[in-house]
Amino acid sequence: MGDGADPVPDTADVMFVLRRRTATAHTRLESVLQLTGHDLSVSRYRDVLMRMHGFYDLLEPRLDAMLGVPGSPVPDWPSRRKTPLLRRDLAVLGVAEATLAALPRPKVPAVPDVAAAMGVLYVFEGATLGGRFIVEQVASTEVPAAATAFFGSYGDEVGRRWSQLRHALRVWSGADEARVAACADTAEALFGALEVEFSR
């Protein structure tokens, strides 16, 4: 998730707790995704995006309900939605909307409150941060460059937008350990759900 070096780790700091709680699951997920080899096939890449779409299509409307409101801790949330980019990439890869609609839905964590929404957003935006490296890897494969809108979202702004999210998480959580724990619970649960989906 590449958050950079913080001066002094603090068990009440939301970024420290999120990194610590999700580190192992994050590593396992990267392993099962299998997106970084030069032998990456178009069919494997397409399958990953189709499965990712299931998560984003289910969870982003729930983030809308929690974060797309006045006083949101992430005011720019609407510009962070990725479902349209996934659909664009999948269209390039020949996947019809009807095919996406017919796919089995993955099991996802509940998003009953802002803490859960912030945990989901941490995972999603972390994927965006790491996506720039996947775009570089894909350049040496047969995957068309036009199908990298999802992993390449934000372009040169990815670092700045990740920093903005870190700041928003810290301002929202403050030193409230209950908020931090609830946020981390959902982030950890989402990593687990992704790992289960991509291990099938």
C-alpha positions as CSV (number, residue, x, y, z in Angstrom):
1,M,0.0,0.0,0.0
2,G,3.1,2.3,0.0
3,D,2.3,4.9,2.5
4,G,5.8,6.3,2.9
5,A,7.7,6.6,6.2
6,D,6.0,8.1,9.1
7,P,8.2,9.6,11.9
8,V,6.9,7.6,14.8
9,P,4.5,4.7,14.5
10,D,1.5,5.2,16.7
11,T,-1.0,2.4,17.6
12,A,-3.7,5.1,17.5
13,D,-2.7,6.3,14.1
14,V,-5.1,5.0,11.5
15,M,-2.5,4.5,8.7
16,F,-0.2,2.6,11.0
17,V,-3.0,0.3,12.2
18,L,-4.3,-0.2,8.7
19,R,-0.9,-1.2,7.3
20,R,-0.2,-3.5,10.2
21,R,-3.6,-5.2,10.2
22,T,-3.7,-5.8,6.4
23,A,0.0,-6.4,5.5
24,T,-0.2,-10.2,5.4
25,A,-3.5,-10.3,3.6
26,H,-2.2,-7.7,1.1
27,T,0.9,-9.9,0.3
28,R,-1.3,-13.0,-0.1
29,L,-3.7,-11.2,-2.4
30,E,-0.8,-9.9,-4.6
31,S,0.3,-13.5,-4.9
32,V,-3.0,-14.9,-6.0
33,L,-3.7,-12.1,-8.5
34,Q,-0.8,-13.1,-10.7
35,L,-0.7,-9.9,-12.6
36,T,3.0,-9.1,-12.6
37,G,4.6,-11.7,-14.9
38,H,5.6,-11.0,-18.4
39,D,3.6,-14.1,-19.5
40,L,0.4,-12.4,-18.3
41,S,-2.4,-13.5,-20.8
42,V,-5.2,-11.3,-22.0
43,S,-7.7,-13.9,-20.7
44,R,-6.1,-13.8,-17.2
45,Y,-6.2,-10.0,-17.2
46,R,-9.8,-10.0,-18.4
47,D,-10.8,-12.5,-15.6
48,V,-9.2,-10.3,-12.9
49,L,-11.0,-7.2,-14.1
50,M,-14.3,-9.1,-14.3
51,R,-13.9,-10.3,-10.7
52,M,-12.8,-6.8,-9.6
53,H,-15.9,-5.3,-11.2
54,G,-18.1,-7.4,-9.0
55,F,-16.5,-5.9,-5.9
56,Y,-16.6,-2.3,-7.1
57,D,-20.0,-2.5,-8.5
58,L,-21.4,-3.8,-5.2
59,L,-19.4,-1.6,-2.9
60,E,-19.2,1.8,-4.6
61,P,-23.0,2.5,-4.2
62,R,-22.5,1.8,-0.5
63,L,-19.7,4.3,-0.4
64,D,-21.9,6.8,-2.2
65,A,-24.4,6.5,0.7
66,M,-21.7,7.1,3.3
67,L,-19.2,9.4,1.6
68,G,-21.2,11.1,-1.1
69,V,-23.0,13.4,1.4
70,P,-22.5,16.9,2.8
71,G,-19.8,16.8,5.4
72,S,-18.2,13.8,4.0
73,P,-14.6,13.1,5.3
74,V,-13.7,12.5,1.6
75,P,-15.4,15.4,-0.3
76,D,-13.9,14.3,-3.6
77,W,-15.2,10.7,-3.3
78,P,-17.4,10.9,-6.4
79,S,-14.3,11.4,-8.6
80,R,-12.7,8.3,-7.1
81,R,-15.3,5.9,-8.4
82,K,-13.7,3.1,-10.5
83,T,-16.7,1.1,-11.8
84,P,-16.9,3.1,-15.0
85,L,-13.2,2.6,-15.7
86,L,-13.6,-1.2,-15.2
87,R,-16.5,-1.3,-17.6
88,R,-14.5,0.7,-20.2
89,D,-11.5,-1.6,-19.9
90,L,-13.8,-4.7,-20.1
91,A,-15.5,-3.3,-23.2
92,V,-12.1,-3.0,-24.8
93,L,-11.5,-6.6,-23.9
94,G,-14.8,-7.7,-25.5
95,V,-16.9,-8.2,-22.4
96,A,-20.5,-7.0,-22.8
97,E,-22.5,-5.3,-20.1
98,A,-25.0,-8.2,-20.2
99,T,-22.1,-10.6,-19.4
100,L,-21.1,-8.6,-16.4
101,A,-24.6,-8.4,-15.1
102,A,-24.9,-12.2,-15.3
103,L,-21.8,-12.9,-13.3
104,P,-22.1,-14.4,-9.7
105,R,-21.7,-11.6,-7.1
106,P,-18.9,-11.9,-4.7
107,K,-19.3,-11.8,-0.9
108,V,-18.4,-8.4,0.4
109,P,-18.2,-6.8,3.9
110,A,-21.2,-4.8,5.1
111,V,-20.8,-1.0,5.0
112,P,-23.2,0.2,7.7
113,D,-21.3,3.3,8.6
114,V,-18.6,5.8,7.7
115,A,-15.9,3.7,9.5
116,A,-16.6,0.7,7.2
117,A,-16.7,3.0,4.2
118,M,-13.3,4.4,5.0
119,G,-11.9,0.9,5.4
120,V,-13.2,-0.1,1.9
121,L,-11.8,3.1,0.4
122,Y,-8.4,2.4,1.9
123,V,-8.3,-0.9,0.1
124,F,-9.6,0.5,-3.1
125,E,-7.3,3.5,-3.2
126,G,-4.4,1.3,-2.2
127,A,-5.1,-0.8,-5.3
128,T,-5.0,2.4,-7.4
129,L,-1.7,3.3,-5.9
130,G,-0.3,-0.1,-6.8
131,G,-2.0,-0.1,-10.2
132,R,0.7,2.1,-11.8
133,F,3.1,-0.8,-11.4
134,I,0.7,-3.2,-13.0
135,V,0.3,-0.8,-16.0
136,E,4.1,-0.9,-16.4
137,Q,4.1,-4.7,-16.4
138,V,1.2,-4.9,-18.8
139,A,3.1,-2.8,-21.3
140,S,5.3,-5.8,-22.1
141,T,2.4,-8.2,-22.6
142,E,-0.4,-8.7,-25.2
143,V,-2.9,-6.8,-23.1
144,P,-4.0,-3.7,-25.0
145,A,-2.9,-0.4,-23.4
146,A,-6.4,0.9,-24.0
147,A,-7.6,-1.6,-21.3
148,T,-5.6,-0.1,-18.5
149,A,-7.9,2.8,-17.4
150,F,-8.7,1.1,-14.1
151,F,-5.1,0.4,-13.0
152,G,-3.9,3.6,-14.5
153,S,-6.5,5.9,-13.0
154,Y,-5.4,9.3,-11.8
155,G,-2.2,9.1,-14.0
156,D,0.5,11.4,-12.6
157,E,-1.9,12.5,-9.8
158,V,-1.9,9.1,-8.1
159,G,0.6,10.0,-5.4
160,R,-1.1,13.3,-4.6
161,R,-4.5,11.7,-4.3
162,W,-3.2,8.9,-2.1
163,S,-1.7,11.6,0.2
164,Q,-5.0,13.3,0.3
165,L,-6.7,10.1,1.4
166,R,-4.2,9.5,4.1
167,H,-4.8,13.0,5.4
168,A,-8.6,12.5,5.2
169,L,-8.3,9.2,7.1
170,R,-6.3,10.8,9.9
171,V,-8.5,13.8,10.2
172,W,-11.6,11.7,10.3
173,S,-10.3,9.1,12.8
174,G,-8.4,11.5,15.1
175,A,-7.3,9.5,18.2
176,D,-10.5,7.6,18.3
177,E,-9.4,4.0,18.7
178,A,-12.9,2.6,18.2
179,R,-13.1,4.4,14.8
180,V,-9.6,3.2,13.8
181,A,-10.4,-0.4,14.8
182,A,-13.7,-0.4,13.0
183,C,-12.1,1.0,9.8
184,A,-9.3,-1.7,10.0
185,D,-11.8,-4.5,10.6
186,T,-13.6,-3.7,7.3
187,A,-10.3,-3.3,5.4
188,E,-9.1,-6.6,6.7
189,A,-12.4,-8.3,5.8
190,L,-12.3,-6.9,2.3
191,F,-8.8,-8.1,1.7
192,G,-10.0,-11.5,2.9
193,A,-13.0,-11.5,0.6
194,L,-10.8,-10.5,-2.4
195,E,-8.3,-13.3,-1.5
196,V,-11.2,-15.9,-1.4
197,E,-12.5,-14.7,-4.8
198,F,-9.2,-14.7,-6.5
199,S,-8.2,-18.1,-5.1
200,R,-11.1,-19.8,-6.7
